[in-house]
């Protein structure tokens, strides 16, 4: 009944994958309702591509005490393919 890791740092364009390892259904739902997964049963996965830089919290819609933080960090340098 917790998100692991509780703080997730990614870059814009990264694909984030949530996997439910619990026995009960969960969602990954932005606190501001900007995005949400469908209900995920045990071992189901949901993918989302990170958007613009920013920080926000997300919860499980069924269990709002489950909360984590998503940080989408701006790229500080060009990627290897851009060099």
BALOBA-1460 file (C-alpha; in Angstrom, 3 decimals):
// residues 83
<rec num="1" residu="x" x="0.000" y="0.000" z="0.000"/>
<rec num="2" residu="x" x="2.753" y="2.419" z="-1.025"/>
<rec num="3" residu="x" x="4.458" y="3.740" z="-4.143"/>
<rec num="4" residu="x" x="8.093" y="2.737" z="-4.565"/>
<rec num="5" residu="x" x="10.064" y="4.878" z="-4.903"/>
<rec num="6" residu="x" x="8.147" y="7.594" z="-3.028"/>
<rec num="7" residu="x" x="10.023" y="10.291" z="-4.996"/>
<rec num="8" residu="x" x="10.550" y="9.746" z="-8.705"/>
<rec num="9" residu="x" x="12.824" y="11.982" z="-10.809"/>
<rec num="10" residu="x" x="12.660" y="11.769" z="-14.590"/>
<rec num="11" residu="x" x="13.353" y="13.893" z="-17.653"/>
<rec num="12" residu="x" x="10.814" y="15.117" z="-20.226"/>
<rec num="13" residu="x" x="10.139" y="12.324" z="-22.703"/>
<rec num="14" residu="x" x="11.047" y="9.516" z="-20.292"/>
<rec num="15" residu="x" x="8.584" y="6.652" z="-20.101"/>
<rec num="16" residu="x" x="7.410" y="5.880" z="-16.570"/>
<rec num="17" residu="x" x="5.988" y="2.429" z="-15.860"/>
<rec num="18" residu="x" x="3.823" y="1.711" z="-12.834"/>
<rec num="19" residu="x" x="3.398" y="-1.952" z="-11.870"/>
<rec num="20" residu="x" x="0.931" y="-3.001" z="-9.206"/>
<rec num="21" residu="x" x="2.613" y="-5.574" z="-6.954"/>
<rec num="22" residu="x" x="-0.173" y="-5.489" z="-4.360"/>
<rec num="23" residu="x" x="-3.136" y="-7.842" z="-3.956"/>
<rec num="24" residu="x" x="-5.713" y="-5.066" z="-4.411"/>
<rec num="25" residu="x" x="-6.310" y="-2.690" z="-7.363"/>
<rec num="26" residu="x" x="-4.574" y="0.688" z="-7.423"/>
<rec num="27" residu="x" x="-4.262" y="3.711" z="-9.702"/>
<rec num="28" residu="x" x="-1.572" y="6.305" z="-10.265"/>
<rec num="29" residu="x" x="-3.518" y="9.577" z="-10.317"/>
<rec num="30" residu="x" x="-2.131" y="13.112" z="-10.363"/>
<rec num="31" residu="x" x="-3.335" y="15.032" z="-7.324"/>
<rec num="32" residu="x" x="-4.415" y="17.849" z="-9.689"/>
<rec num="33" residu="x" x="-6.256" y="15.319" z="-11.939"/>
<rec num="34" residu="x" x="-3.983" y="16.112" z="-14.909"/>
<rec num="35" residu="x" x="-3.554" y="12.382" z="-15.615"/>
<rec num="36" residu="x" x="-4.625" y="9.014" z="-14.249"/>
<rec num="37" residu="x" x="-4.094" y="5.367" z="-14.907"/>
<rec num="38" residu="x" x="-6.930" y="2.902" z="-15.205"/>
<rec num="39" residu="x" x="-7.409" y="0.632" z="-12.187"/>
<rec num="40" residu="x" x="-4.481" y="-1.778" z="-12.143"/>
<rec num="41" residu="x" x="-4.955" y="-5.314" z="-10.850"/>
<rec num="42" residu="x" x="-2.044" y="-7.298" z="-9.435"/>
<rec num="43" residu="x" x="0.920" y="-7.358" z="-11.862"/>
<rec num="44" residu="x" x="-0.767" y="-5.033" z="-14.378"/>
<rec num="45" residu="x" x="1.300" y="-2.177" z="-15.829"/>
<rec num="46" residu="x" x="0.574" y="1.333" z="-17.032"/>
<rec num="47" residu="x" x="2.949" y="3.575" z="-18.978"/>
<rec num="48" residu="x" x="3.076" y="7.343" z="-19.229"/>
<rec num="49" residu="x" x="5.536" y="9.610" z="-21.029"/>
<rec num="50" residu="x" x="6.752" y="12.470" z="-18.827"/>
<rec num="51" residu="x" x="5.771" y="15.893" z="-20.100"/>
<rec num="52" residu="x" x="6.991" y="19.386" z="-19.293"/>
<rec num="53" residu="x" x="9.314" y="20.006" z="-16.344"/>
<rec num="54" residu="x" x="7.618" y="20.422" z="-12.988"/>
<rec num="55" residu="x" x="6.855" y="18.755" z="-9.680"/>
<rec num="56" residu="x" x="3.607" y="17.224" z="-8.535"/>
<rec num="57" residu="x" x="2.172" y="14.587" z="-6.287"/>
<rec num="58" residu="x" x="0.189" y="11.556" z="-7.278"/>
<rec num="59" residu="x" x="-2.037" y="9.220" z="-5.309"/>
<rec num="60" residu="x" x="-4.058" y="6.048" z="-5.654"/>
<rec num="61" residu="x" x="-7.669" y="7.051" z="-6.320"/>
<rec num="62" residu="x" x="-8.845" y="4.102" z="-4.212"/>
<rec num="63" residu="x" x="-6.370" y="4.681" z="-1.366"/>
<rec num="64" residu="x" x="-5.548" y="8.429" z="-1.189"/>
<rec num="65" residu="x" x="-3.162" y="7.872" z="1.712"/>
<rec num="66" residu="x" x="-0.840" y="6.362" z="-0.887"/>
<rec num="67" residu="x" x="1.046" y="9.390" z="-2.148"/>
<rec num="68" residu="x" x="4.272" y="9.927" z="-4.059"/>
<rec num="69" residu="x" x="6.045" y="12.787" z="-5.781"/>
<rec num="70" residu="x" x="6.943" y="13.050" z="-9.458"/>
<rec num="71" residu="x" x="9.674" y="15.470" z="-10.495"/>
<rec num="72" residu="x" x="10.176" y="16.072" z="-14.209"/>
<rec num="73" residu="x" x="13.529" y="17.830" z="-14.423"/>
<rec num="74" residu="x" x="14.562" y="20.097" z="-17.267"/>
<rec num="75" residu="x" x="17.515" y="18.778" z="-19.240"/>
<rec num="76" residu="x" x="20.674" y="20.576" z="-18.226"/>
<rec num="77" residu="x" x="22.728" y="19.499" z="-21.237"/>
<rec num="78" residu="x" x="22.342" y="18.066" z="-24.703"/>
<rec num="79" residu="x" x="21.824" y="14.328" z="-24.947"/>
<rec num="80" residu="x" x="24.519" y="12.074" z="-26.365"/>
<rec num="81" residu="x" x="22.677" y="11.861" z="-29.693"/>
<rec num="82" residu="x" x="22.738" y="15.658" z="-30.005"/>
<rec num="83" residu="x" x="26.521" y="15.884" z="-29.734"/>
